[in-house]
Amino acid sequence: MAVEQGDIIMVDSNEDSDDKKGPSMTNAEVISLCEQLEAVCIAKGDPDTSLVLMRSLHKLQGQLRHEELANAKQTNIMDYFH
């Protein structure tokens, strides 16, 4: 009854959570995308603008690779033979 009168506004909580997640890409996919963007910058971009973008892409790639290394787990060769 309160909804019909406009006193209560129904909000779907799923909509809010989707906006906060961001794109669902793996680090490897993002690194590959950065490499593709770098190639486009070299081929088609303005040198000054491309340089700024390429530096930012390199920085992002470095952060992602650092994150991968920090979360990597070392395995033993004997784990493959059991």
N, C-alpha and C positions, 0 to 999 in steps of 0.2 A: 504494500500500500504506500509506503514511504517512497519507494522507487518511482511509482506512478506520479506522485506529487512533485518529484524532482528534489526531494530532500536528500536522497542518497544517490551517489553516482557509482555504478558498478565499474570496476577496473579489472581487466584480465591481467593477472600477474605474469603470465607467460610472455606478454609483449615487452615488459620492462626487462626481463632477464635476457631476451634475445639481443637487445640493443647494447648491453654491457659486455657481451661475450666477444664481439669483434669477429673478424674473419677466422674461419677454422682452417688454417693452413699449417702444415708442418714446417719446421725450420728449414728442411731441405728444399721444400717448395718455395719458400720465401727467398732463399739464397739463389735458387735457379731464376726466379723472377727478377731479382736484382741484377744478375748477370745479363739477362735479356735486355733490361732497361739500359744498362751500360753500353751494350752494343748499339742500341738505337741512338743513344746520346752521341756516340762517336760518329755514326753514319749520317744522322740527320739534324743534330742539334747545333745550336749556337755555341761556339767554343766557351764563352764565359759562363753562360748558364749551365752548360753541360758539365763543366768542371765542378761547379758547386754541387750539382745533383750527384755526380759520380763520387765525390768525397763523402757525401751523406750515405750513399748506398754502400760504400766500402766500410764505413763506420758501423752501419746496421749489420752487414755480413759478419764483421768481426765480433760484434756482440752476440749474434746468434751462434757462431762457432764456439765462442767462449762458453756460452750456456750449454751447448751440446757436450763439450769436454768436461764441464763441471758435473754434468749428470751422467756421464758415461761410466759403465761398470767394466772392470777388467775381468776377462774370462781366462780360464786355464785351458790349454790345448787338450787336456785329458777329458774335458767336459764334452767334446765332440765325439769321443769314442765309446761312450757309455750307452 
